[in-house]
Amino acid sequence: MKRRENLHIKQIPTTKYVIEREIKFRGWSAMIALVYALLCEADGREQAARVAKAAAVFERISCLVYVRKDGSVHKPERKTYYERLFGTWEEEEINAYGLTAEKAAHVRKLVEQIAELVCPMMACADKQLFDFQYEYAIEYVIRHAGALPKPEIRHVFPTNYPDYQWIEDNTVSASDDGDG
């Protein structure tokens, strides 16, 4: 069990209430950036900028932790991130872009696959992940155009995506002091 004295330098202790509010309000801007990224020209500058914005917000939200009375540090469960971020993204929002039914279904599929990758990353209290890791996960789904099986997550990364080139040792444990 992680203790308050073992927080990663980027982790911010707060309350569960504040975390849920941040997920709701900052998460909305991440979702807008994410959907715009999925609608932009593939591999274009605009897409890269939108992916980077969404990734930065996911990282910011993931830095928030709450401390229980016993001093143990926690993050909301994966399900909480999923429901608050991705579960509230209504069909009307995607339909508001004037997409064909086929394109809207494709965007929804990509958003769902991104959620399946980034929610475990955000919920991991043992390691603090960074914006470039969220960016990699989003770009990975975009590169595969939604042709991915449901990920089998071990800790924070998928084990059933053979070309997912992220080594878990590249993350920073929450107990590291951040000095490298």
NORNOR-V114260 format. One record per backbone hydrogen bond with DSSP energy under -1.0 kcal/mol. NH is the residue of the N-H (numbers start at 1). CO is the residue of the C=O. E is the energy in kcal/mol with one decimal. If there is no record, write none. Layout:
nh->[NH | NH]
co->[CO | CO]
e->[E | E]
//
This chain:
nh->[4 | 6 | 7 | 11 | 12 | 14 | 19 | 20 | 21 | 22 | 23 | 24 | 25 | 26 | 27 | 30 | 31 | 32 | 33 | 34 | 35 | 36 | 37 | 38 | 39 | 40 | 44 | 48 | 49 | 50 | 51 | 52 | 53 | 54 | 55 | 56 | 57 | 58 | 59 | 60 | 61 | 62 | 63 | 64 | 65 | 66 | 68 | 71 | 73 | 74 | 81 | 82 | 83 | 84 | 85 | 86 | 87 | 90 | 94 | 95 | 96 | 97 | 98 | 104 | 105 | 106 | 107 | 108 | 109 | 110 | 111 | 112 | 113 | 114 | 115 | 116 | 118 | 119 | 122 | 123 | 128 | 133 | 134 | 135 | 136 | 137 | 138 | 139 | 140 | 141 | 142 | 143 | 144 | 145 | 146 | 147 | 148 | 154 | 156 | 157 | 159 | 164 | 165 | 166 | 170 | 171 | 172 | 174 | 176]
co->[71 | 3 | 4 | 8 | 63 | 65 | 15 | 16 | 17 | 18 | 19 | 20 | 21 | 22 | 22 | 26 | 27 | 28 | 29 | 30 | 31 | 32 | 33 | 34 | 35 | 36 | 41 | 44 | 45 | 46 | 47 | 48 | 49 | 50 | 51 | 52 | 53 | 54 | 55 | 56 | 57 | 58 | 59 | 61 | 12 | 74 | 72 | 68 | 2 | 66 | 77 | 78 | 79 | 80 | 81 | 82 | 82 | 88 | 90 | 91 | 92 | 94 | 95 | 100 | 101 | 102 | 103 | 104 | 105 | 106 | 107 | 108 | 109 | 110 | 111 | 112 | 114 | 115 | 118 | 119 | 172 | 130 | 130 | 131 | 132 | 133 | 134 | 135 | 136 | 137 | 138 | 139 | 140 | 142 | 141 | 144 | 146 | 157 | 154 | 154 | 152 | 161 | 163 | 164 | 167 | 168 | 128 | 126 | 173]
e->[-1.7 | -2.2 | -1.5 | -1.4 | -3.3 | -2.7 | -2.1 | -2.4 | -2.1 | -2.7 | -2.7 | -2.1 | -3.0 | -2.1 | -1.2 | -1.6 | -2.5 | -2.2 | -2.3 | -2.5 | -2.6 | -2.5 | -2.4 | -2.0 | -1.1 | -1.1 | -1.9 | -2.2 | -2.4 | -2.3 | -2.7 | -2.4 | -2.0 | -2.4 | -2.7 | -2.3 | -2.1 | -2.5 | -2.4 | -2.5 | -2.6 | -2.1 | -1.2 | -1.3 | -2.4 | -2.8 | -2.8 | -2.3 | -2.2 | -2.7 | -1.6 | -2.5 | -2.9 | -2.7 | -2.5 | -1.2 | -2.5 | -1.4 | -1.1 | -2.8 | -1.8 | -1.3 | -1.8 | -2.7 | -2.2 | -1.8 | -2.6 | -2.4 | -2.1 | -2.4 | -2.6 | -2.4 | -2.2 | -2.5 | -2.5 | -2.0 | -3.0 | -2.1 | -2.4 | -2.1 | -2.6 | -1.4 | -1.6 | -2.9 | -1.8 | -1.8 | -2.4 | -2.8 | -2.3 | -1.8 | -2.2 | -3.1 | -1.7 | -1.4 | -1.3 | -2.6 | -1.3 | -2.6 | -1.8 | -1.6 | -3.1 | -2.3 | -1.2 | -1.4 | -2.4 | -1.9 | -1.0 | -3.2 | -1.8]
//
